[in-house]
Amino acid sequence: MVFNAIIEKDENGYFAYVPELKGCVSCGDSYEEAVFNIKEATALYIESLDKKELDLLKSKTVIISPIEVALSA
């Protein structure tokens, strides 16, 4: 399965989460470590699902799209 992972950098390192999987989060000191860790967290999350939850997840469609918002002065 393919998921979208959001990885954000801040002063403490990298924070990663998968929007499709509520509560599936991880972190790392480097980008590569955060990617590795979120992949591992995602695999563990998927393993914890029962058949009904997994079937529901497989049928779900998630689209990540950039949006433009006008900022007022």
Secondary structure, DSSP 4 states (H G I P E B T S, - for coil): -----EEEEETTEEEEE-TTSTT-EEEESSHHHHHHHHHHHHHHHHHH--HHHHHHHHH----------PPP-
